[in-house]
Amino acid sequence: MPATELGPPSGIHPDATFQTTDPEEAEAAVASRYQVSTRLVLPSQAQPEFHLNLTEAKFASSMVGVLSFGSAARVVTDATSGFHINLTLQGRATGAANGGEAQAAVAGEGLVYEPGTVTNAYWFRGCRVLTLFLSQWAIEHQLESLLGHSLRGPLRPEAKAEANGLARALVPAVQLALMHLDRGTAPTALVQRHVEALVVNSFLLTHRHRYSDELDRPGPTSPRSAIERAAHLLEERPEHPWTTVTLASEVHLSVRALQDGFKRHYDTPPMTYLRGVRLRGAHAALVAASPGETTVQEVALRHGILHPGRFSIAYRKEYGETPSATMSRPVS
């Protein structure tokens, strides 16, 4: 993403889930939601215009939010308990880790803090930030699955997330998490685990850290039978919340071997293959459906499609009409 102002992730309700003009309430809210002791310091001239807006969504052991203070604000924390990622959506922020030199992040850029980091951030007036708390367990468990062995030491992620990198990778998964706010009900445990895995994978495979080179290294050649079993699983259970890690584990391959095998045998990554399976299955179900007996959303969910907007766009591109148009035609 270019270093320009980003629009809000789609699906976010315009009303924040928590709002206050009281700095003490704001401090307590941020501390409780992001699992870290927090101190909020406001410049004297900022007091009258201070207004915390926080839109949040929890998924499994992690959390995503869109946060703004209205005014300029300094946010100081004790040692963090998990991985904290702050991607600037609008305006400008700076942050320093463990007393080090402050780094700036304009729209599209972000700052990454690993567990145990004492942070000192300054958010300029008008700054709005997409905040991610990823539990240490979720990150390390997923990384060990990707690598196929136990970790030799801490992750050590780079402190700065540049534009066009992490932000571009994370936004689709974050949008998926936040769109559930519009539905008025919490996502199921299965959906929560699926979204968390998508966000964690995006972070581990996109942002540079101690194990990035190992993840990028080509894996051993995978037998065709294992790749065919993986493809069969996707065809047989498209509604399952597959990730590259869970699919590789199911057929006893490394993630790299699975990716390389799908590239050789099907000329596409495994998750792209899965999207095609889901789209074809949804199309067949819509063709066979009688108007009034089901809805497009129900058909999509039955095939593991959680993002209705992207489904509609991909469907129209593939079949030349909207899903609802297909379903409204009489069954021949």
C-alpha positions in Angstrom: 0.0 0.0 0.0 1.4 3.4 -0.8 2.2 5.7 2.1 -1.1 7.6 1.7 -4.3 7.6 3.7 -6.0 4.3 3.7 -9.8 3.8 3.7 -11.4 1.9 6.6 -11.5 -1.8 6.2 -14.8 -2.8 4.7 -17.5 -4.2 6.9 -16.6 -2.0 9.9 -19.7 -0.5 11.6 -19.4 3.3 11.7 -20.1 3.3 15.5 -17.1 2.2 17.7 -17.7 -0.6 20.2 -16.1 1.6 22.9 -16.1 5.4 23.1 -15.1 7.8 25.9 -13.9 11.3 26.5 -12.4 10.4 29.8 -8.6 9.7 29.6 -8.6 7.4 32.6 -11.4 5.3 31.1 -9.5 5.2 27.8 -6.3 4.1 29.6 -8.1 1.3 31.4 -9.9 0.1 28.2 -6.7 -0.1 26.1 -4.8 -1.9 29.0 -7.5 -4.5 29.4 -8.1 -5.2 25.7 -4.4 -5.5 24.7 -3.3 -7.3 27.9 -0.6 -4.8 28.8 -0.2 -2.2 31.6 -0.8 1.2 29.8 -0.2 4.8 30.7 -1.9 7.5 28.5 -0.3 11.0 28.5 -2.1 13.9 26.8 -0.6 17.3 26.0 -2.5 20.0 27.9 -3.9 21.5 24.7 -5.2 18.1 23.7 -7.6 17.6 26.6 -10.7 19.3 25.2 -10.6 17.4 21.9 -9.7 14.0 23.3 -12.2 11.2 22.3 -11.2 7.6 22.2 -12.9 5.5 19.5 -12.2 1.7 19.5 -13.7 -0.8 17.2 -12.6 -4.3 18.2 -13.0 -7.9 17.3 -11.6 -10.9 19.2 -10.7 -14.1 17.5 -9.4 -17.1 19.4 -6.4 -15.9 21.5 -5.8 -12.8 19.5 -7.5 -9.4 18.9 -7.8 -6.8 16.2 -9.0 -3.2 16.6 -9.2 0.2 14.9 -8.1 2.8 17.5 -8.0 6.6 17.5 -7.8 9.3 20.2 -9.0 12.3 18.3 -6.2 14.4 19.8 -2.5 13.9 20.1 -1.6 11.3 22.7 1.4 9.4 24.1 0.9 5.7 24.9 3.5 4.1 27.3 3.3 0.4 28.2 5.1 -2.0 30.5 6.5 -5.1 29.0 4.1 -6.6 26.4 2.7 -10.1 26.8 2.3 -10.9 23.1 3.1 -9.6 19.7 1.7 -6.1 19.1 1.4 -4.7 15.6 0.3 -1.2 14.9 -0.5 -0.4 11.3 -1.2 3.3 10.7 -4.4 3.8 8.6 -4.4 7.6 8.7 -2.0 10.3 9.9 1.3 9.6 11.6 2.7 7.9 14.7 6.1 7.2 16.2 7.1 4.4 18.5 10.2 3.4 20.5 11.0 0.0 22.0 12.9 -0.6 25.2 14.1 3.0 25.3 15.6 2.9 21.8 15.3 5.4 19.0 11.8 6.3 18.0 10.6 5.3 14.5 7.9 7.0 12.5 5.1 5.2 10.7 2.8 7.1 8.2 -0.3 5.6 6.6 0.4 2.2 5.2 3.4 1.6 7.5 3.5 0.0 10.9 5.5 -0.8 14.0 6.0 -4.3 15.4 6.7 -5.1 19.1 7.6 -8.6 20.3 6.8 -10.0 23.8 8.6 -8.4 26.7 8.9 -5.0 24.9 8.4 -1.7 26.8 6.9 0.7 24.3 6.7 4.5 24.1 4.5 5.6 21.2 3.3 9.1 20.2 0.1 9.4 18.0 -0.2 12.7 16.3 -3.6 14.5 16.1 -5.9 12.7 13.6 -3.9 9.5 13.7 -6.0 6.2 13.3 -4.3 2.9 13.8 -5.2 -0.8 13.1 -4.0 -2.6 16.2 -3.3 -6.3 16.4 -2.5 -8.3 19.5 -1.3 -11.8 18.5 -0.7 -14.2 21.4 2.8 -15.6 21.7 1.5 -19.1 21.8 -0.4 -18.6 18.5 2.7 -17.2 16.7 5.1 -19.8 18.0 2.8 -22.8 17.5 2.1 -21.7 13.9 5.8 -21.0 13.2 6.8 -24.5 14.4 4.2 -26.0 12.1 5.6 -24.0 9.2 9.1 -25.0 10.0 8.5 -28.6 11.0 10.7 -28.3 14.1 10.9 -26.6 17.5 12.1 -23.0 17.6 15.8 -22.4 18.4 15.1 -19.0 19.9 12.9 -15.9 19.9 11.3 -14.7 16.6 13.1 -11.4 16.6 10.8 -9.6 14.1 12.0 -6.4 12.4 10.7 -3.3 14.2 9.4 -1.5 11.1 6.7 -2.8 8.7 7.1 -0.9 5.5 4.3 0.1 3.1 3.3 -2.5 0.5 4.4 -5.3 2.8 2.7 -6.4 6.0 -0.3 -4.0 5.6 -1.2 -5.5 2.2 -0.9 -9.0 3.5 -2.9 -8.5 6.7 -5.8 -6.4 5.4 -7.9 -9.2 3.9 -7.8 -11.3 7.0 -8.4 -8.3 9.3 -11.4 -7.3 7.2 -12.8 -10.8 7.6 -12.5 -10.5 11.4 -14.0 -7.1 11.6 -17.0 -7.7 9.3 -18.5 -9.9 12.0 -19.2 -6.7 13.9 -22.0 -5.9 11.4 -23.8 -9.2 12.0 -24.7 -8.5 15.6 -23.4 -11.9 16.8 -19.9 -13.2 17.7 -18.2 -15.4 15.1 -18.2 -19.1 15.9 -15.1 -20.7 17.5 -14.3 -22.4 14.2 -14.4 -19.0 12.3 -12.3 -17.4 15.1 -9.6 -20.0 14.8 -9.6 -19.7 11.0 -9.2 -15.9 11.0 -6.5 -16.1 13.6 -4.6 -18.6 11.5 -4.9 -16.4 8.4 -3.6 -13.3 10.3 -0.7 -15.2 12.0 0.3 -16.8 8.7 0.2 -13.5 6.9 2.5 -12.0 9.6 5.0 -14.9 9.6 5.2 -15.2 5.8 5.4 -11.5 5.0 7.2 -9.7 7.8 11.0 -10.3 8.1 12.1 -12.1 11.3 14.8 -14.6 12.4 13.3 -17.6 10.6 12.3 -15.9 7.3 15.2 -17.3 5.3 14.4 -20.8 6.4 10.7 -20.4 5.5 11.7 -19.1 2.0 14.1 -22.0 1.4 12.7 -24.6 -1.1 11.6 -27.8 0.5 12.2 -31.4 -0.7 10.3 -32.7 -3.7 6.9 -33.9 -2.6 5.4 -37.2 -3.9 2.5 -36.7 -6.3 0.3 -39.1 -4.2 0.6 -36.7 -1.2 -0.4 -33.7 -3.3 -3.3 -35.6 -4.9 -4.5 -36.6 -1.4 -4.3 -32.9 -0.4 -6.3 -31.9 -3.4 -8.8 -34.6 -2.7 -9.3 -33.3 0.9 -10.0 -29.8 -0.5 -12.5 -31.2 -2.9 -14.2 -33.4 -0.3 -14.3 -30.9 2.6 -14.3 -27.4 1.1 -16.2 -26.0 4.1 -13.3 -26.9 6.5 -11.3 -23.8 7.6 -8.2 -25.0 5.8 -4.9 -23.2 6.0 -1.6 -24.2 4.3 -0.3 -25.4 7.6 -3.3 -27.6 8.5 -3.4 -29.1 5.0 0.3 -29.8 5.0 0.0 -31.5 8.4 -2.9 -33.6 7.2 -0.9 -35.1 4.4 2.4 -35.3 6.3 4.3 -32.7 4.2 6.2 -29.6 5.1 4.5 -26.4 4.1 7.1 -25.6 1.5 6.8 -29.1 0.0 3.0 -28.7 -0.2 3.3 -25.3 -1.9 5.9 -26.6 -4.4 3.9 -29.7 -5.1 0.7 -27.7 -5.9 2.8 -25.4 -8.1 4.2 -28.3 -10.1 1.1 -30.4 -10.4 -1.7 -27.8 -10.5 0.2 -24.6 -11.4 -1.5 -22.8 -8.5 -1.0 -22.4 -4.7 -3.1 -24.7 -2.5 -5.3 -21.9 -1.1 -6.0 -20.6 -4.6 -6.9 -24.2 -5.6 -9.3 -24.2 -2.6 -10.9 -21.0 -3.6 -11.7 -22.5 -7.0 -13.2 -25.6 -5.4 -15.4 -23.5 -3.2 -16.5 -21.3 -6.1 -17.4 -24.2 -8.3 -19.3 -25.9 -5.5 -21.2 -22.7 -4.7 -22.1 -22.3 -8.3 -23.5 -25.8 -8.6 -25.5 -25.3 -5.5 -27.0 -22.0 -6.7 -27.9 -23.5 -10.1 -29.8 -26.3 -8.3 -31.4 -24.1 -5.7 -35.1 -23.1 -5.8 -35.8 -19.5 -5.0 -37.0 -19.1 -1.4 -35.5 -22.3 -0.1 -32.1 -20.8 0.8 -30.0 -17.7 0.4 -26.8 -16.8 -1.3 -25.1 -16.3 2.1 -26.2 -19.7 3.3 -24.8 -21.4 0.2 -21.5 -19.5 0.5 -21.1 -20.5 4.2 -21.8 -24.1 3.4 -18.9 -24.1 1.1 -16.5 -22.3 3.5 -16.8 -18.9 1.9 -16.8 -16.3 4.7 -16.4 -13.0 2.9 -19.6 -12.3 0.9 -18.2 -9.2 -0.9 -15.2 -11.0 -2.4 -17.3 -14.0 -3.2 -19.7 -11.9 -5.3 -16.8 -10.2 -7.2 -15.1 -13.6 -7.9 -18.3 -15.2 -8.9 -19.3 -12.5 -11.3 -15.8 -12.6 -12.9 -16.0 -16.3 -13.4 -19.7 -16.8 -14.4 -20.7 -13.4 -15.8 -23.5 -12.8 -13.3 -24.2 -12.3 -9.6 -24.8 -15.3 -7.3 -28.4 -14.0 -6.7 -29.0 -13.9 -10.5 -28.0 -17.5 -10.8 -30.2 -18.6 -7.9 -33.3 -16.7 -9.2 -33.3 -18.6 -12.5 -35.9 -21.4 -12.6 -34.3 -24.9 -12.2 -34.5 -26.6 -15.6 
